[in-house]
């Protein structure tokens, strides 16, 4: 039996999204990059509170997983919500995956996946983990990208894939000791190390840029939580906007990152700072009296 490759995608709640239309647009693009592989046993499971719209639901390789969790009211709560949704994908897989288990790819809802990743997983992931330490950071303001040839996992959460046997998946949210949960609920920098500890299996590196991580867009939780609205990227090491466009088309089959002529899929520079500075309060902090997250 062929082991499925499952891209586990937790989706932000509509109630705390700044721009739900952008969330759905980003998700559609992300899912299209996964479905770009010819492997019919590669699938996406989206854990969501509110079901996003999209024609991708017509594919039998995309699964809608509704979850009933309290809507987060703080940034820390939003981070926890993401981890719980990721855990619930593991619970669903325990009930629905084949007896052998599954290769699970941790994927954020706005990152882009190389069509080379699934074939690489097939060739190399027999009973091991894969660390994605090469990838692109894409600045949505300048439209320029920088390749990270090492330590990409320090920046991007979509940086790990691993085989999990069925008995390593959680039975429920209360199953705190399941190896899958022990791996995916911590910081993404440590996915590989925690996988080795939890499963006693090796971790190998993916040897090509397998992901694109967009920065400076409205729906980044990490960016919304910081006081600095616009992230700086070393443009001395970045390729030009035209080279970026060609790279996205050639290596990720993404043709429509900025669908409207002359306008990228983001706010204008004058709008991006106040929009990204709107944030959920830290855990335990009083809610702001101005510009609160929508409920």
Residue pairs with C-beta under 8 A, 6 or more apart in sequence:
1 98
1 99
1 100
2 41
3 41
3 98
3 100
3 101
3 102
3 103
3 163
4 41
4 42
4 43
4 97
4 98
4 102
4 103
5 39
5 41
5 42
5 43
5 102
5 103
5 105
5 118
5 121
5 122
5 161
6 42
6 43
6 44
6 45
6 89
6 93
6 97
6 102
6 103
6 104
6 105
7 34
7 42
7 43
7 44
7 45
7 105
7 107
7 113
8 45
8 47
8 86
8 89
8 90
8 104
8 105
8 106
8 107
8 184
9 27
9 30
9 31
9 44
9 45
9 46
9 47
9 89
9 107
9 108
9 109
10 47
10 81
10 82
10 83
10 85
10 86
10 89
10 108
10 109
11 23
11 27
11 46
11 47
11 48
11 49
11 52
11 85
11 109
12 23
12 78
12 81
12 82
12 109
12 219
12 221
13 48
13 49
13 50
13 71
13 72
13 81
14 20
14 23
14 49
14 50
15 49
15 50
15 71
15 293
15 294
15 295
16 71
16 72
16 78
16 280
16 293
16 294
17 23
17 219
17 294
18 218
18 219
18 224
18 275
18 278
18 293
18 294
19 218
19 219
20 52
22 217
22 218
22 219
22 265
23 52
23 109
23 219
24 52
24 53
24 54
25 265
26 109
26 110
26 214
26 217
26 219
27 46
27 52
27 54
27 109
27 110
28 54
28 55
28 56
29 110
29 112
29 254
29 256
29 257
30 107
30 108
30 109
30 110
30 111
30 112
30 113
31 44
31 46
31 54
31 56
31 62
32 56
32 253
32 254
33 112
33 113
33 114
33 115
33 252
33 253
33 254
34 42
34 44
34 107
34 113
35 42
35 44
35 56
35 59
35 61
35 62
36 113
36 115
36 253
37 115
37 117
37 118
37 119
39 118
39 119
39 122
40 61
42 61
42 118
43 61
43 62
43 63
44 56
44 61
44 62
44 63
44 107
45 63
45 65
45 89
45 92
45 93
46 52
46 62
46 63
46 64
46 65
46 109
47 65
47 67
47 85
47 86
47 88
47 89
48 64
48 65
48 66
48 67
48 85
49 66
49 67
49 68
49 69
49 71
51 64
51 66
56 62
57 64
63 92
65 88
65 89
65 92
67 84
67 85
67 88
69 81
69 84
69 85
71 295
72 78
72 80
72 81
72 280
73 280
73 281
73 287
74 280
74 281
74 282
74 283
74 284
74 285
75 221
75 224
75 225
75 279
75 280
75 281
75 282
75 283
76 282
76 283
77 280
77 283
78 221
78 280
79 221
82 221
83 184
83 185
84 173
86 106
86 184
86 185
87 170
87 173
87 180
87 181
87 184
87 185
88 173
89 104
90 104
90 164
90 169
90 170
90 178
90 180
90 181
90 184
91 169
91 170
91 171
91 172
91 173
91 175
93 102
93 104
93 164
93 169
94 166
94 169
94 170
94 171
97 166
97 169
98 166
99 166
100 165
100 166
101 163
101 164
101 165
101 166
101 168
101 169
102 163
102 164
103 121
103 125
103 161
103 162
103 163
103 164
104 161
104 162
104 163
104 164
104 180
104 184
105 113
105 117
105 121
105 158
105 160
105 161
106 157
106 158
106 159
106 160
106 161
106 184
106 188
106 191
107 113
107 158
108 156
108 157
108 158
110 214
110 217
110 219
110 220
111 156
111 157
111 158
111 211
111 212
111 213
111 214
112 211
112 212
112 214
112 248
112 252
112 254
113 158
113 210
113 211
113 252
114 208
114 209
114 210
114 211
114 251
114 252
115 252
115 253
116 208
116 210
117 132
117 161
117 206
117 210
117 211
120 130
120 206
120 208
120 210
121 130
121 161
124 130
124 204
125 161
125 162
125 163
126 163
127 163
127 201
128 162
128 163
128 201
128 202
128 203
128 204
129 160
129 161
129 162
129 163
129 191
129 192
129 195
129 196
129 199
129 201
129 202
129 203
129 204
130 160
130 161
130 162
130 203
130 204
130 205
130 206
131 153
131 159
131 160
131 191
131 192
131 203
131 204
131 205
131 206
132 152
132 153
132 156
132 158
132 159
132 160
132 161
132 205
132 206
132 210
132 211
133 148
133 150
133 151
133 152
133 153
133 159
133 205
133 206
134 147
134 148
134 149
134 150
134 152
134 205
134 206
134 207
134 208
134 209
134 210
135 147
135 148
135 152
135 156
135 159
135 209
135 210
135 211
135 212
135 213
136 145
136 146
136 147
136 148
136 209
136 211
136 212
136 213
136 247
137 145
137 146
137 148
137 155
137 156
137 212
137 213
137 215
137 233
138 144
138 145
138 212
138 213
138 214
138 215
138 244
138 248
139 145
139 146
139 215
139 216
139 231
139 233
139 235
139 238
140 214
140 215
140 216
140 217
140 264
140 265
140 266
141 216
141 230
141 264
141 266
141 269
141 272
142 233
142 235
142 238
142 241
143 241
143 244
143 245
143 258
143 264
144 233
144 235
144 238
144 239
144 240
144 241
144 244
145 212
145 238
145 239
145 243
145 244
145 247
145 248
146 233
146 234
146 235
146 237
146 238
146 239
147 209
147 239
148 155
152 159
152 209
152 211
152 213
153 159
153 160
153 188
153 189
153 191
153 192
154 189
155 213
156 188
156 211
156 213
157 188
158 211
158 213
159 188
159 191
159 211
160 183
160 188
160 191
160 192
160 195
162 183
162 191
162 195
162 199
162 201
162 203
163 201
164 179
164 180
164 199
168 178
168 179
168 180
168 198
168 199
169 178
169 180
170 178
170 180
170 181
171 178
175 181
179 198
179 199
182 194
182 197
182 198
183 191
183 194
183 195
183 198
183 199
184 191
186 194
192 203
195 201
195 203
196 202
196 203
209 251
212 248
212 252
212 254
214 220
215 223
215 231
215 233
216 223
216 230
216 231
216 266
216 272
216 276
217 223
217 265
217 266
218 266
218 267
218 272
218 275
218 276
220 276
223 229
223 231
223 276
224 276
224 277
224 278
224 279
224 280
225 279
225 280
225 282
226 279
227 277
229 272
229 273
229 274
229 275
229 276
229 277
230 272
230 273
230 276
238 244
239 247
245 257
248 254
248 255
248 257
249 255
257 264
257 265
258 264
258 265
259 265
266 272
267 275
278 291
278 293
280 293
281 287
281 288
